[in-house]
Amino acid sequence: MKQMFSVSLLSMGMSLGASAAIIYSQTFDSGFQNGGVIPDGSLIGWSDTRIVTDADLTPITDLQVTLNISGGYNGDLYAYLTHGNGFSVLLNRVGVGQTQGDAFGYADSGMTITLATSGVYENIHWYGGKGMPTGTYLPDGRAIDPLSPPAAFDTASTTANFDSMVGLDPNGSWTLFVGDVSSGGGQSMVSSWGLQLVAVPEPSNTAFVFGLGVLGVRVGWRICSWARRAFRS
């Protein structure tokens, strides 16, 4: 029993700090190109790049993106996030689809949303078009040309989601692109956007020292047991 207990303590000590945790969370609301204004009817679009730098960060296990966009016509918007070789489509002409008979997408102006993969949420592409969307949704994920026929949006795969970011080093450039790909409908502007990264932190020095301490207790206990047996003999 003592042997099993000491080994369990050692395992516990070495695994401290192994739970996933938020290792980066930041909202960006200044320093934007063109003041955050998205050119109307232009595939050139608008972009913003931020640098994450922290040598202690470990591979990404999950992430969230927040978007705060005002004005314009939501059905015109095409947005994606890139980092390293990761590519995630956040918005792709929300509401465009042949099954609902909407070739232009939802006419609502603006959104204040969180895009995430954890939990059960509806895909942002079909949020309803009954007013400015708020709350948490799955990213659109449709990696097709935003000028594709409406029917293409109904059948397109939604796999260009956050899965391509999982396992990547969080350090480096993160770029948000937003384009208004159809003229008319007013001017959209990015008021702010946010990035939250989740990872399993490296084991802390405390955990390592604790593990060594438990190992020392185990070795010491065995030496004492040997000494007692030798004395009795």
N, C-alpha and C positions, 0 to 999 in steps of 0.2 A: 504493500500500500504506500509506504513512504517513497519507494522508487517511482511509482506511477505518479504520485503527487508532485514530486520534484520535476519530473519530465514535463508534466502539464504546465507547471509554472514557467519553465523555460520556454515552452511553445508560446504561452501567453505573452511573455515579455518580448519575444522576438517579433510578435505580430501586432504590437501596439502601434497605432497610427496607420493601420492598413485599411481603414474604412474610407470610402470615397467622400470627398468634401469639395466645397466650392473653393477653388484656388485662385480665381480671378473673377472680378465683377466690376464693371465700369459702364457708366452712361456717358455718352459723348453728345454735347449740345453746343459746341462752339468750334471755331476754326474751320468751318465748312467751305468747300469750294462753292462759289456763286451764292454764298449765304444760305446754302441748303435748297435753293430753288432748282427744280428739275425742268430742263428745257422741254417745252411742249412739242409733241410730235417729232421727237428726235431719237434715233437709235444710239446716238453718242451718249446720251444720258448724263448722269451725275454719279460721282463716286467719292468715297471717303476711306482713307487707309489709316489704320492705327497699328502701333507696334506693341506687342507684348514681350517683355523682357524679364525673365526671372530664372536663373540657373537651377533653382530647386524644383521647378515644375516638372511633372511627369506626364506620360501620355494621356490624352483626353479620353474620358469615359462617357461624357455627356456634355451638352451645352444648350443654352437658350439665347435667343436674340429678341430684343424688343424693338419695335418700330413705332415712332410717333410722327405721323405724316398728316399735314393739314392741307385742305383745299383740293381742287382738281376733281378728277373722275377716276375712281378706283379701278374700273375695268380697263383703263389704259396702262396701268402700271405693270412693269416687269422688274423684278428685283432678285439679286442673287448675292451669296456670300462666298468668298474664296479665301483659302489659306493653304499654303503649300500645294499639294496636289488634290486638296479637297475642294469640292464644288457643290453648293447647295442652293437650289432654287427656292426662294422665299415666297415670291408672288409671281404668278404668270397669268395676267389678264383675268383677275378674279371674276367669276360669274360667266365667262365666255363658254358656250357649249351649245351644241345643236339640240340635245334632249330637252333643254329648257327654253329653246327658241330664242336665245340671246346671243347675237353675233357681236355685241359691243361690251358685254360684261356689266357689272353692277355700276349704277350711276352715283352711288354715295360718294361724299367728299370726305377724305381723310380716314385715319384709323389710329388707334392706340392699342396695340396688341403685343402679346408675347408668343413667340413661336418656339415650340418645345417638342420633344419626343417622348418624355416620360409621362405616364398616365394615359388616359383615354380622352382624346379631344377630336373634334371634327376637323377635316382639312379646310384650311383657310379659303380654298378655291370656291367652296360652296357655303360660305358663311351666311347667306340668306338675302343680302341686298335690301335690308329693311332698316337702314340707318347706319351711321358710322360704327364699324365693328370695334368692340373692345373685348378684353379677356384673353384666353390662351387657346391656341390652335396648333395643329400640325402644319409644318411648312408645306407649300404647294407641291414641290417636288417634280413638276412637269418640265423635263429638260427638252422642250421642243421650241421651235421658233415662235416667238410671241405673235407673229403675223400669220400663223398657220390657220387653216380653215376651222370654223367652230367645232366641227365634228371631231377634229384631231384632239381637242382638249378633253372630250368625253372618254376617249380610249387610251390616252397617253399614260404611260407608267408614272408613278409618283415616287420613284426610287432615288431621285436626285435630292435626297433629304439630308439630315445631319449624319447619317451613317458614314459618309465619306470623310468626316472629320474625326471620327472615333479612332484612337490609336496614334494620332499625329502628335508631334511635339507642339505644345501650345505657343512656344516662343516664335516670334517673327511677325510678319505682316498679315493683318486681317483686313480685307477690303469688302466694303458694302457697295454694290452698284444698284442704282435705281434708274429706270428709264420710263418715260412717258411716250409710248410708241405710236400713239394715234393723236393727231392734232384735234383741237377743240376740247371742250369740256372743262376749261379753266386751268389754272396753274397749281400744280402740286409742289409742296415744299417739305423737306425733311427737317422737322423741328429738333429731333434727337433720335439716337439709336443706342442700344446697349448690348453688351456681350457678357455672358456669364459662362465660365468654364468649370467643369467638374473633373477631378482626377483623384487617383489614390496617391497621397503624398509619400515621398520616400520615408522609410523608417527613421524615426528620430534618434538622436544620440542617446536620449534618455532610455528609449526602449532597448537599444543595443547594450548599454551599461547594465540595465536591469537584467537582461538575459545573461550577461556574463556573470553578474552577481549570483543569480540562481544556479548557474553552472558551478560556480565556486562553492556554494553551499552543498551541492550534490557531491562534488569531489571530496570536500571536507568531511561530510557525513560518512562516506565510504572509508576514508582513512581512519576516522575514529572507530568505526566498526571493526576494522582490521586490527587496530591497536588493542581493543578490548578482548578480542578473541585470542590475540597473542599473549596478553597478560594472564588470562585465565588458564591457558595451556602451560 
